[in-house]
């Protein structure tokens, strides 16, 4: 697949992109715009490339390489198909009438993702089972680097958490702190 413009094209990810992806994903100067918080191994990136043969609705992610017209890979863009089953409280749903049945971009801050039993009890309709890829001890808090259906995200949790690397844990999303964006205009729908 190629989508070509005046100065660049988007193309499908290829196995030969592993080395350049490894460089991008592990360049800490890029992390501030990519949301990356920990290095990626060649094995994990190779798996991502292998999964690109499947439909976005099966893998929940599609990565396209941004390439100059002379064929030099200069970046990548990721598209995600997020979970569609999270219940919103009445007040949130009212502002979304015109977006019913439409795709939206879903965002949530790490501090609005919880693994504490009290938060799980308070948010029974917005829970996911996520795999803990990495735990990062930060002193007064712990970052959990999580994967849910091939979508990676980060939770900032209490230092008393029982979650450990390799665990599959139940997390709750605080739906009062969800951000939604229009994918075409990039305007905020819900903040």
C-alpha positions as CSV (number, residue, x, y, z in Angstrom):
1,X,0.0,0.0,0.0
2,X,1.4,3.4,-0.9
3,X,-0.3,6.8,-0.3
4,X,1.7,9.5,-2.1
5,X,1.7,13.2,-1.7
6,X,3.9,16.1,-3.1
7,X,6.9,15.5,-0.8
8,X,6.5,12.1,0.8
9,X,4.6,8.8,0.7
10,X,3.1,6.4,3.3
11,X,3.9,2.8,2.8
12,X,3.4,-0.5,4.5
13,X,6.0,-1.6,7.1
14,X,8.5,-4.1,5.7
15,X,10.9,-6.6,7.5
16,X,13.8,-4.5,6.1
17,X,12.6,-1.6,8.3
18,X,13.7,-3.3,11.5
19,X,17.0,-1.5,11.9
20,X,15.7,2.0,11.2
21,X,12.7,1.3,13.5
22,X,15.1,0.1,16.2
23,X,17.0,3.4,15.9
24,X,13.8,5.5,16.1
25,X,12.2,3.7,19.0
26,X,15.3,3.8,21.1
27,X,16.3,7.5,20.4
28,X,15.4,9.2,23.7
29,X,15.1,12.6,21.8
30,X,12.1,11.2,20.0
31,X,10.4,9.8,23.1
32,X,8.9,13.1,24.0
33,X,6.7,13.1,20.9
34,X,6.2,9.4,20.6
35,X,5.1,8.7,24.1
36,X,7.7,6.0,24.5
37,X,9.0,5.6,28.0
38,X,11.3,2.6,27.7
39,X,13.5,1.1,25.1
40,X,12.3,-1.6,22.6
41,X,14.1,-4.8,21.8
42,X,14.6,-6.0,18.2
43,X,12.4,-9.0,19.2
44,X,9.4,-6.8,20.1
45,X,9.8,-4.7,17.0
46,X,10.2,-7.8,14.8
47,X,6.9,-9.1,16.3
48,X,5.2,-5.7,15.5
49,X,6.4,-6.0,11.8
50,X,5.1,-9.6,11.6
51,X,1.7,-8.6,13.0
52,X,1.3,-5.9,10.2
53,X,0.2,-8.7,7.8
54,X,-3.1,-8.8,9.8
55,X,-6.1,-6.5,9.6
56,X,-6.0,-3.4,11.9
57,X,-9.2,-4.7,13.6
58,X,-7.4,-7.9,14.6
59,X,-4.1,-6.3,15.8
60,X,-5.5,-3.0,16.9
61,X,-2.5,-1.2,15.4
62,X,-1.2,-0.3,11.9
63,X,2.2,1.3,11.4
64,X,2.9,3.1,8.1
65,X,6.4,4.3,7.2
66,X,6.8,7.9,6.1
67,X,9.2,7.8,3.1
68,X,10.7,10.6,1.0
69,X,9.9,10.3,-2.7
70,X,13.5,9.0,-3.2
71,X,12.7,6.1,-1.0
72,X,14.4,7.1,2.3
73,X,12.4,6.2,5.4
74,X,12.1,9.4,7.5
75,X,9.5,8.4,10.1
76,X,6.4,6.4,11.0
77,X,2.8,7.0,11.9
78,X,0.8,4.6,14.0
79,X,-3.0,4.1,13.8
80,X,-4.9,2.5,16.6
81,X,-8.3,0.9,16.8
82,X,-9.1,1.4,20.5
83,X,-11.6,-0.4,22.7
84,X,-15.2,0.5,21.9
85,X,-17.0,-0.9,25.0
86,X,-16.2,1.6,27.7
87,X,-19.3,3.0,29.3
88,X,-19.5,6.8,29.7
89,X,-21.5,8.4,32.4
90,X,-24.6,10.3,31.3
91,X,-22.9,13.7,31.4
92,X,-20.1,12.6,29.1
93,X,-22.4,10.8,26.6
94,X,-24.6,13.9,26.1
95,X,-21.7,15.8,24.5
96,X,-21.1,13.1,21.9
97,X,-24.5,12.8,20.2
98,X,-23.1,13.8,16.8
99,X,-20.3,11.3,17.1
100,X,-22.4,8.2,17.7
101,X,-21.4,5.5,15.2
102,X,-18.3,7.6,14.2
103,X,-14.6,6.8,14.8
104,X,-12.9,9.1,17.4
105,X,-9.4,9.3,18.9
106,X,-9.3,8.1,22.5
107,X,-6.8,9.5,25.0
108,X,-6.3,9.1,28.7
109,X,-3.5,10.3,31.0
110,X,-1.4,7.6,32.9
111,X,-2.7,8.9,36.2
112,X,-6.3,8.2,35.2
113,X,-5.5,4.4,34.8
114,X,-5.8,2.5,38.1
115,X,-5.0,-0.9,39.5
116,X,-6.0,-0.2,43.1
117,X,-8.9,-2.3,44.4
118,X,-10.9,0.8,45.5
119,X,-10.7,2.2,41.9
120,X,-11.6,-1.1,40.4
121,X,-14.7,-1.1,42.7
122,X,-15.6,2.4,41.7
123,X,-15.2,1.8,37.9
124,X,-16.8,-1.6,37.2
125,X,-17.9,-0.6,33.6
126,X,-14.5,0.6,32.4
127,X,-12.1,-2.3,33.2
128,X,-9.6,-4.0,31.0
129,X,-7.3,-7.0,31.5
130,X,-3.8,-5.7,30.5
131,X,-0.4,-7.3,30.3
132,X,2.4,-5.7,32.3
133,X,5.4,-5.4,30.0
134,X,7.6,-3.3,32.4
135,X,7.3,-1.8,35.9
136,X,9.4,1.3,36.6
137,X,9.9,2.3,40.2
138,X,9.8,6.1,40.5
139,X,9.9,6.5,44.3
140,X,6.4,7.9,45.2
141,X,4.8,6.2,42.3
142,X,5.3,3.3,39.8
143,X,4.8,3.4,36.1
144,X,3.3,0.3,34.5
145,X,4.0,-0.1,30.8
146,X,1.0,-2.1,29.7
147,X,-0.3,-3.9,26.5
148,X,-4.0,-4.4,25.8
149,X,-4.7,-6.2,22.5
150,X,-1.4,-4.9,21.0
151,X,-2.1,-1.3,22.1
152,X,0.6,0.0,24.4
153,X,0.0,2.5,27.1
154,X,1.2,3.6,30.5
155,X,-0.4,3.7,34.0
156,X,0.9,5.7,36.9
157,X,0.0,3.8,40.0
158,X,0.5,3.8,43.8
159,X,3.8,2.5,45.1
160,X,1.9,-0.1,47.0
161,X,0.8,-1.8,43.8
162,X,1.0,-5.6,43.6
163,X,1.4,-5.5,39.8
164,X,4.7,-6.9,38.5
165,X,6.3,-7.4,35.1
166,X,4.8,-10.4,33.4
167,X,1.4,-10.2,35.2
168,X,-1.9,-9.8,33.5
169,X,-3.8,-7.4,35.6
170,X,-7.2,-5.8,35.8
171,X,-7.1,-2.0,35.4
172,X,-9.9,0.6,35.6
173,X,-10.1,3.7,33.4
174,X,-11.4,6.8,35.1
175,X,-14.0,7.8,32.4
176,X,-14.4,11.2,33.9
177,X,-10.9,11.9,32.7
178,X,-11.1,10.6,29.1
179,X,-10.2,12.9,26.2
180,X,-11.8,12.4,22.8
181,X,-10.7,14.0,19.5
182,X,-12.2,14.3,16.0
183,X,-9.8,12.3,13.8
184,X,-10.4,14.5,10.8
185,X,-10.2,18.0,12.4
186,X,-8.2,17.0,15.5
187,X,-10.5,19.2,17.5
188,X,-11.4,18.2,21.0
189,X,-14.8,16.5,21.4
190,X,-14.4,15.8,25.1
191,X,-11.9,17.1,27.5
